[in-house]
Amino acid sequence: MKVVLINPYEIGRQPFGLAEPAAWLTRAGCEVQCLDLALQRLEPEVLRDARLVAIYVAMHTATRIALAAIPRIRALAPQAHLCVYGLYAPMNEKLLRELGVHTVFGGEVEPALVLLVERLRTGAGRAQTEPVVNLSKIEFLTPDRSALPPLQRYAHLQLPDGGRKTVGFAEGSRGCKHLCRHCPVVPVYYGMFRVVPVEVVLADVRQQVAAGAQHISFGDPDFLNGPSHARRLVQAVHAEFPDLSYDATIKIQHLIDHAELLPVLKASGCLFITAAVESVDDRVLALLAKNHTNADFARAVALTRAAGIALAPTFVAFTPWTTLAGYIALLARLLELDLVESVPPIQLAIRLLIPQGSLLLELPELLPHIGAFDPALLGYPWKNPDARVDRLQHAVQELVGQPETQHLSRGEVFARIWRLAHEAMGMETPVLADRGRGAPIPRLSEPWYCCAEPTDQQLQSY
Ligand code: SF4
């Protein structure tokens, strides 16, 4: 049986979310083809004769692109059973089924995909019989990356000295044990996480190193959900590949609670850590249930610096509770902590996304601000009570999206955002001293963000 797995978007990484199902489906006797719409076009011959087309939606941007592509996929492969799987599939189940999607999976999806193939083989009908969300433990296989474009076509690592490295992408765990209210992991995993055995990750790293990877980007929602697992993993990888570097995503609370692990990460090749700081306003952090404070942010910066690891903070800069003064306080905090060069400008434009199933919907504090679910946005629209804040968000978003902005340094873009924010307040813009920018840090050539508006180019990429 021919199966086509499609990845709409995965922030420039070769997706584990295709490679792991590919291994399971190949073992089940399927002929698996992969299509990465970030790099490849939706050519009719790829879909010809496909019995199953399964689209992977791990993030908001990917889901928006998938929704735009589904009508064309259905037209090109009317014979195929259409499945959508990944974090954003269960929460958008109704919408997907209205678009003609037959089967929807979230969580640990691989066994369900194999059951679906059996259902199609035996002609047992199109109606979904498998559970939409599976959280039971599965036996991970070494991901099969043979049908994906080569690593050299994906995002690369840019080093401050101008050097670059080919990047591989691995996952040491899925899900998360935390319950941050705005997080899309929560409506599927509800505080549960599953580890990928060290030997499976090691085999995956090994095959990516053989394919040219010089750096591994770990895509776990939080790398320290299982600190002992993380320690074993990085030590095993480093023992076999001492020159390989890596990055990971770790929450502020874990950086503080497991500070003793930071030297272990450094010694095993960790170049930088992405941390979802989200806000420097303790009230907003409490509403998001982040379990850290503005003071913790500074503590995590100090701890990672002391360990010699760069910190790349990410933010939800605009929420219904953001004030102009609060936004300027965020910019000032970055200056104070010498982090301007560590923050991709897009992070200063991110607007809170409220998808179906979000725990934010339980917050009484949100109700005055939101409208009805908008299928085109894949979320609940909201307005800030101060219209100047929404206007500033649009202005910053426009600025960071302009082609000419891409040629500016982070410091130069920051200076423009600094001016926009003060103009929005009707204030004179304070002169920015040179201090506060900090040194450039290693970064991926595609910045980390999963919940921004897809560009027109992305929406037409298929
Ligand atoms: S720690 Fe990160 S991955 Fe886990 S629930 Fe919070 S935001 Fe989501």
Residues whose N, C-alpha, C, O or C-beta is under 5 A from the ligand:
A	BS01	SF4	C176 H178 L179 C180 C183 V185 P221 D222 K251
